[in-house]
Amino acid sequence: MSAGSSMKNCLPNCRTAAVSGSAMIGGRLPEAVRGTEPDDCYYIQHAQRIAGRDTIDPATDPPPDLVVEVDIAHPSLDKFPIYASLKVPEIWRHDGRILQFFRLTGDHYTQTPQSGLFPFLPADVLTGIVRQGKEQGIIPMIRSFRDWVRAHRLQ
């Protein structure tokens, strides 16, 4: 199981509100942004507005709340300024070993140990959950993550 699919299966368990994922960013993009597509992206605050859509137009639609990049073959750090120009609030980056959270601060991203979207969720916990998914499979991973979220979300 890949780190990306592990994170994709975990994410909806983090929130009681709707999470809508993986729409292609298209429309009229500035030249510097064209061709940039994240490994995955999610709308959390605007999930209802974006649900069911296949294409997002940055000229009229809000940016995704979360971009997920899995850097196994191609580093994504050079995409960060592009995501900042689109005003994407949070990036999760997995390098095949650890997961890092980055929050938009002004016009650049700053690494942070906690997710801003899911404040109860530390990066090191999600790193362990993703590792479990790679080692034990998706079902045990989802169960243990769901249990962890239930135990920690309301604290």
BELHUTA-V933454 format. One record per residue. N is the residue number from 1. RES is the residue in three letters. OMEGA is omega in radians with two decimals (none if undefined). Layout:
[[N,RES,OMEGA] [N,RES,OMEGA]]
//
This chain:
[[1,MET,-3.13] [2,SER,3.09] [3,ALA,-3.14] [4,GLY,3.14] [5,SER,3.06] [6,SER,-3.14] [7,MET,-3.14] [8,LYS,3.14] [9,ASN,3.13] [10,CYS,-2.94] [11,LEU,-3.12] [12,PRO,3.12] [13,ASN,-3.07] [14,CYS,-2.92] [15,ARG,3.05] [16,THR,3.11] [17,ALA,-3.12] [18,ALA,3.03] [19,VAL,3.13] [20,SER,-3.02] [21,GLY,2.86] [22,SER,2.97] [23,ALA,3.14] [24,MET,3.09] [25,ILE,-3.08] [26,GLY,3.12] [27,GLY,-3.13] [28,ARG,-3.13] [29,LEU,3.00] [30,PRO,-3.09] [31,GLU,-3.08] [32,ALA,-3.06] [33,VAL,-3.09] [34,ARG,3.11] [35,GLY,3.10] [36,THR,3.10] [37,GLU,-3.14] [38,PRO,3.02] [39,ASP,3.06] [40,ASP,3.04] [41,CYS,-3.04] [42,TYR,2.96] [43,TYR,-3.14] [44,ILE,3.13] [45,GLN,-3.13] [46,HIS,-3.06] [47,ALA,-3.12] [48,GLN,-3.11] [49,ARG,-3.02] [50,ILE,-3.04] [51,ALA,3.08] [52,GLY,-3.12] [53,ARG,3.09] [54,ASP,-3.08] [55,THR,3.12] [56,ILE,3.09] [57,ASP,-3.10] [58,PRO,3.12] [59,ALA,-3.07] [60,THR,-3.09] [61,ASP,3.07] [62,PRO,3.08] [63,PRO,3.02] [64,PRO,3.09] [65,ASP,-3.05] [66,LEU,2.98] [67,VAL,3.08] [68,VAL,3.09] [69,GLU,3.08] [70,VAL,-3.00] [71,ASP,3.10] [72,ILE,-3.09] [73,ALA,-3.05] [74,HIS,3.13] [75,PRO,-3.09] [76,SER,-3.06] [77,LEU,3.12] [78,ASP,3.08] [79,LYS,-3.05] [80,PHE,3.11] [81,PRO,3.10] [82,ILE,3.11] [83,TYR,3.10] [84,ALA,3.12] [85,SER,3.08] [86,LEU,3.14] [87,LYS,3.04] [88,VAL,-3.01] [89,PRO,-3.03] [90,GLU,3.06] [91,ILE,2.96] [92,TRP,-3.09] [93,ARG,3.10] [94,HIS,-3.09] [95,ASP,-3.09] [96,GLY,-3.12] [97,ARG,-3.13] [98,ILE,3.09] [99,LEU,3.11] [100,GLN,3.05] [101,PHE,3.08] [102,PHE,3.11] [103,ARG,3.09] [104,LEU,3.10] [105,THR,-3.06] [106,GLY,-3.12] [107,ASP,3.12] [108,HIS,-3.12] [109,TYR,3.10] [110,THR,3.11] [111,GLN,-3.12] [112,THR,-3.11] [113,PRO,-3.11] [114,GLN,3.02] [115,SER,3.03] [116,GLY,3.14] [117,LEU,3.14] [118,PHE,-2.97] [119,PRO,3.12] [120,PHE,-2.99] [121,LEU,3.06] [122,PRO,3.14] [123,ALA,-3.10] [124,ASP,3.08] [125,VAL,-3.14] [126,LEU,3.04] [127,THR,3.12] [128,GLY,3.13] [129,ILE,3.10] [130,VAL,3.10] [131,ARG,3.12] [132,GLN,3.11] [133,GLY,3.12] [134,LYS,-3.07] [135,GLU,-2.99] [136,GLN,-3.12] [137,GLY,-2.97] [138,ILE,-3.06] [139,ILE,3.10] [140,PRO,3.14] [141,MET,-3.12] [142,ILE,3.13] [143,ARG,-3.09] [144,SER,3.11] [145,PHE,3.10] [146,ARG,3.11] [147,ASP,-3.14] [148,TRP,-3.14] [149,VAL,3.13] [150,ARG,-3.11] [151,ALA,-3.00] [152,HIS,-3.04] [153,ARG,-3.04] [154,LEU,-3.12] [155,GLN,none]]
//
